[in-house]
Amino acid sequence: MAREKRNDCSADFEGTVTVGDWLAWAKKQIDSLEAEIIATHLFSVDAEPVDRSWLVAHSQDSVDLALWRTGKECVIERKMGVPIAYVVMSKEFYGRSFSVTPEVLIPRPETEVLIDLVKDLPLSPSVRILEVGTGSGCIAVTLALEFPQATVVATDVDEEALEIAKENDREYEGRIFFVETDLLDGINDQFDVVVANLPYVDAVWPWLDLKALSYEPYQALFAQDKGLALYKKLMQQMSEKGLSRYLVIEADPCQQDELVGYAKKCGFELLKAQDYGLIFVSTQKMRKGS
């Protein structure tokens, strides 16, 4: 069976290959929508993905051999289980496209609620925002674009992840200050809001698709203490430093009650919970200048 699948993927056309030929072949190998996603990137114009209407209008355009081989490799990767975002090295987040590689977590739709929650806060146009554990940088870049006058600082412990985040920042406005550090180590400036989508997955959750998650960086997904170790450390650091009034985080609904209880011990009260997002407000006196 494995040999038959490999032969299917390795099949070549004879004569001239068109965009329509390639797409028809790809749709026999993988999901039709995913085949179209690959095609829009494969046949990009001036490094910009085309849309589905372009594929229809240019269905009779010929495809050179090098491009055909590249497209075939993409289809093979997807058939092997590689996430589509890593195949095309791109993922949409909050209506914008971001570069992603296996060095960073793939942005999820549920994470977009963090942007909405920050926008709901009573913040000034010149708000100071700190994102902890930025990964691809999609949250920090989006907040910088949604708050044009904001100062945005983003941290990550992983140097390779920061390079991807910097690339995404340059693709847009290039306004973010990046710091390589572990959570809040060495961070002492004042901010209006801290945002974090830290690793919070508990490896023992029975509903996890561990095979699908195996392509993403382990350290960006999983955490100890039922997935809450890093959030607890972050809350402890924020309590000690007193550097922000608001904390906005993402966590699984099954973890939120325990997080709310722990936050109270660190001087934070739940202000709002929405889907995977939580807003906490500090009950402590902020440091002078906050």
LINQUIMO-V616195 format. One record per residue. N is the residue number from 1. RES is the residue in three letters. PSI is psi in radians with two decimals (none if undefined). Layout:
# LINQUIMO-V616195
n=N res=RES psi=PSI
n=N res=RES psi=PSI
This chain:
# LINQUIMO-V616195
n=1 res=MET psi=-0.76
n=2 res=ALA psi=-0.69
n=3 res=ARG psi=-0.68
n=4 res=GLU psi=-0.72
n=5 res=LYS psi=-0.71
n=6 res=ARG psi=-0.73
n=7 res=ASN psi=-0.66
n=8 res=ASP psi=-0.80
n=9 res=CYS psi=-0.48
n=10 res=SER psi=-0.03
n=11 res=ALA psi=2.45
n=12 res=ASP psi=2.73
n=13 res=PHE psi=2.74
n=14 res=GLU psi=2.44
n=15 res=GLY psi=-2.71
n=16 res=THR psi=2.33
n=17 res=VAL psi=2.30
n=18 res=THR psi=2.93
n=19 res=VAL psi=-0.75
n=20 res=GLY psi=-0.68
n=21 res=ASP psi=-0.86
n=22 res=TRP psi=-0.79
n=23 res=LEU psi=-0.71
n=24 res=ALA psi=-0.73
n=25 res=TRP psi=-0.81
n=26 res=ALA psi=-0.66
n=27 res=LYS psi=-0.30
n=28 res=LYS psi=-0.30
n=29 res=GLN psi=-0.67
n=30 res=ILE psi=3.11
n=31 res=ASP psi=2.42
n=32 res=SER psi=-0.77
n=33 res=LEU psi=-0.72
n=34 res=GLU psi=-0.60
n=35 res=ALA psi=-0.70
n=36 res=GLU psi=-0.64
n=37 res=ILE psi=-0.78
n=38 res=ILE psi=-0.73
n=39 res=ALA psi=-0.71
n=40 res=THR psi=-0.50
n=41 res=HIS psi=-0.66
n=42 res=LEU psi=-0.74
n=43 res=PHE psi=0.52
n=44 res=SER psi=2.66
n=45 res=VAL psi=2.13
n=46 res=ASP psi=0.75
n=47 res=ALA psi=0.14
n=48 res=GLU psi=2.25
n=49 res=PRO psi=2.49
n=50 res=VAL psi=3.10
n=51 res=ASP psi=3.14
n=52 res=ARG psi=-0.58
n=53 res=SER psi=-0.59
n=54 res=TRP psi=-0.72
n=55 res=LEU psi=-0.68
n=56 res=VAL psi=-0.82
n=57 res=ALA psi=-0.48
n=58 res=HIS psi=0.44
n=59 res=SER psi=-0.42
n=60 res=GLN psi=0.02
n=61 res=ASP psi=2.47
n=62 res=SER psi=2.65
n=63 res=VAL psi=2.18
n=64 res=ASP psi=2.84
n=65 res=LEU psi=-0.71
n=66 res=ALA psi=-0.75
n=67 res=LEU psi=-0.69
n=68 res=TRP psi=-0.76
n=69 res=ARG psi=-0.70
n=70 res=THR psi=-0.79
n=71 res=GLY psi=-0.67
n=72 res=LYS psi=-0.72
n=73 res=GLU psi=-0.67
n=74 res=CYS psi=-0.76
n=75 res=VAL psi=-0.73
n=76 res=ILE psi=-0.78
n=77 res=GLU psi=-0.77
n=78 res=ARG psi=-0.68
n=79 res=LYS psi=-0.51
n=80 res=MET psi=-0.21
n=81 res=GLY psi=-0.04
n=82 res=VAL psi=2.25
n=83 res=PRO psi=2.48
n=84 res=ILE psi=-0.58
n=85 res=ALA psi=-0.65
n=86 res=TYR psi=-0.52
n=87 res=VAL psi=-0.80
n=88 res=VAL psi=-0.06
n=89 res=MET psi=0.71
n=90 res=SER psi=2.57
n=91 res=LYS psi=2.42
n=92 res=GLU psi=2.44
n=93 res=PHE psi=2.14
n=94 res=TYR psi=0.70
n=95 res=GLY psi=0.13
n=96 res=ARG psi=2.70
n=97 res=SER psi=2.36
n=98 res=PHE psi=2.48
n=99 res=SER psi=2.39
n=100 res=VAL psi=2.56
n=101 res=THR psi=2.97
n=102 res=PRO psi=-0.10
n=103 res=GLU psi=-0.22
n=104 res=VAL psi=2.73
n=105 res=LEU psi=2.53
n=106 res=ILE psi=2.20
n=107 res=PRO psi=2.38
n=108 res=ARG psi=2.61
n=109 res=PRO psi=-0.62
n=110 res=GLU psi=-0.33
n=111 res=THR psi=-0.34
n=112 res=GLU psi=-0.38
n=113 res=VAL psi=-0.47
n=114 res=LEU psi=-0.67
n=115 res=ILE psi=-0.78
n=116 res=ASP psi=-0.69
n=117 res=LEU psi=-0.72
n=118 res=VAL psi=-0.70
n=119 res=LYS psi=-0.38
n=120 res=ASP psi=-0.26
n=121 res=LEU psi=2.65
n=122 res=PRO psi=1.35
n=123 res=LEU psi=2.63
n=124 res=SER psi=2.78
n=125 res=PRO psi=-0.54
n=126 res=SER psi=0.62
n=127 res=VAL psi=2.55
n=128 res=ARG psi=2.08
n=129 res=ILE psi=2.37
n=130 res=LEU psi=2.14
n=131 res=GLU psi=2.21
n=132 res=VAL psi=2.21
n=133 res=GLY psi=1.05
n=134 res=THR psi=-0.49
n=135 res=GLY psi=-2.10
n=136 res=SER psi=-0.25
n=137 res=GLY psi=0.08
n=138 res=CYS psi=-0.62
n=139 res=ILE psi=-0.88
n=140 res=ALA psi=-0.79
n=141 res=VAL psi=-0.75
n=142 res=THR psi=-0.76
n=143 res=LEU psi=-0.66
n=144 res=ALA psi=-0.62
n=145 res=LEU psi=-0.60
n=146 res=GLU psi=-0.42
n=147 res=PHE psi=1.43
n=148 res=PRO psi=-0.43
n=149 res=GLN psi=0.08
n=150 res=ALA psi=2.72
n=151 res=THR psi=2.16
n=152 res=VAL psi=2.21
n=153 res=VAL psi=2.39
n=154 res=ALA psi=2.37
n=155 res=THR psi=2.73
n=156 res=ASP psi=2.61
n=157 res=VAL psi=-0.27
n=158 res=ASP psi=2.10
n=159 res=GLU psi=-0.72
n=160 res=GLU psi=-0.67
n=161 res=ALA psi=-0.70
n=162 res=LEU psi=-0.59
n=163 res=GLU psi=-0.69
n=164 res=ILE psi=-0.75
n=165 res=ALA psi=-0.72
n=166 res=LYS psi=-0.67
n=167 res=GLU psi=-0.76
n=168 res=ASN psi=-0.62
n=169 res=ASP psi=-0.77
n=170 res=ARG psi=-0.54
n=171 res=GLU psi=-0.46
n=172 res=TYR psi=-1.80
n=173 res=GLU psi=-0.27
n=174 res=GLY psi=0.69
n=175 res=ARG psi=-0.08
n=176 res=ILE psi=2.48
n=177 res=PHE psi=2.16
n=178 res=PHE psi=2.47
n=179 res=VAL psi=2.23
n=180 res=GLU psi=1.89
n=181 res=THR psi=2.88
n=182 res=ASP psi=1.94
n=183 res=LEU psi=-2.06
n=184 res=LEU psi=0.24
n=185 res=ASP psi=2.17
n=186 res=GLY psi=-0.01
n=187 res=ILE psi=2.01
n=188 res=ASN psi=-0.03
n=189 res=ASP psi=2.87
n=190 res=GLN psi=2.45
n=191 res=PHE psi=2.72
n=192 res=ASP psi=-0.60
n=193 res=VAL psi=2.41
n=194 res=VAL psi=2.30
n=195 res=VAL psi=2.41
n=196 res=ALA psi=2.30
n=197 res=ASN psi=1.34
n=198 res=LEU psi=2.86
n=199 res=PRO psi=2.20
n=200 res=TYR psi=0.13
n=201 res=VAL psi=2.33
n=202 res=ASP psi=2.09
n=203 res=ALA psi=-0.26
n=204 res=VAL psi=-0.01
n=205 res=TRP psi=2.22
n=206 res=PRO psi=-0.32
n=207 res=TRP psi=0.02
n=208 res=LEU psi=2.47
n=209 res=ASP psi=1.49
n=210 res=LEU psi=-0.53
n=211 res=LYS psi=-0.79
n=212 res=ALA psi=-0.66
n=213 res=LEU psi=-0.28
n=214 res=SER psi=-0.31
n=215 res=TYR psi=-0.28
n=216 res=GLU psi=2.71
n=217 res=PRO psi=2.15
n=218 res=TYR psi=-0.77
n=219 res=GLN psi=-0.28
n=220 res=ALA psi=-0.13
n=221 res=LEU psi=-0.87
n=222 res=PHE psi=2.56
n=223 res=ALA psi=2.73
n=224 res=GLN psi=-3.13
n=225 res=ASP psi=0.95
n=226 res=LYS psi=0.48
n=227 res=GLY psi=0.01
n=228 res=LEU psi=0.04
n=229 res=ALA psi=-0.80
n=230 res=LEU psi=-0.65
n=231 res=TYR psi=-0.66
n=232 res=LYS psi=-0.71
n=233 res=LYS psi=-0.70
n=234 res=LEU psi=-0.79
n=235 res=MET psi=-0.66
n=236 res=GLN psi=-0.80
n=237 res=GLN psi=-0.73
n=238 res=MET psi=-0.65
n=239 res=SER psi=-0.72
n=240 res=GLU psi=-0.67
n=241 res=LYS psi=-0.50
n=242 res=GLY psi=0.80
n=243 res=LEU psi=-0.02
n=244 res=SER psi=2.56
n=245 res=ARG psi=-0.66
n=246 res=TYR psi=2.55
n=247 res=LEU psi=2.16
n=248 res=VAL psi=2.12
n=249 res=ILE psi=2.87
n=250 res=GLU psi=2.39
n=251 res=ALA psi=2.73
n=252 res=ASP psi=2.48
n=253 res=PRO psi=-0.55
n=254 res=CYS psi=-0.24
n=255 res=GLN psi=-0.20
n=256 res=GLN psi=-0.62
n=257 res=ASP psi=-0.77
n=258 res=GLU psi=-0.66
n=259 res=LEU psi=-0.72
n=260 res=VAL psi=-0.73
n=261 res=GLY psi=-0.72
n=262 res=TYR psi=-0.65
n=263 res=ALA psi=-0.67
n=264 res=LYS psi=-0.66
n=265 res=LYS psi=-0.42
n=266 res=CYS psi=0.11
n=267 res=GLY psi=0.51
n=268 res=PHE psi=2.44
n=269 res=GLU psi=2.54
n=270 res=LEU psi=2.19
n=271 res=LEU psi=-0.67
n=272 res=LYS psi=2.48
n=273 res=ALA psi=2.29
n=274 res=GLN psi=1.95
n=275 res=ASP psi=-2.06
n=276 res=TYR psi=0.02
n=277 res=GLY psi=2.56
n=278 res=LEU psi=2.38
n=279 res=ILE psi=2.21
n=280 res=PHE psi=2.55
n=281 res=VAL psi=2.41
n=282 res=SER psi=2.39
n=283 res=THR psi=0.02
n=284 res=GLN psi=2.79
n=285 res=LYS psi=2.19
n=286 res=MET psi=2.70
n=287 res=ARG psi=2.70
n=288 res=LYS psi=2.29
n=289 res=GLY psi=-0.13
n=290 res=SER psi=none
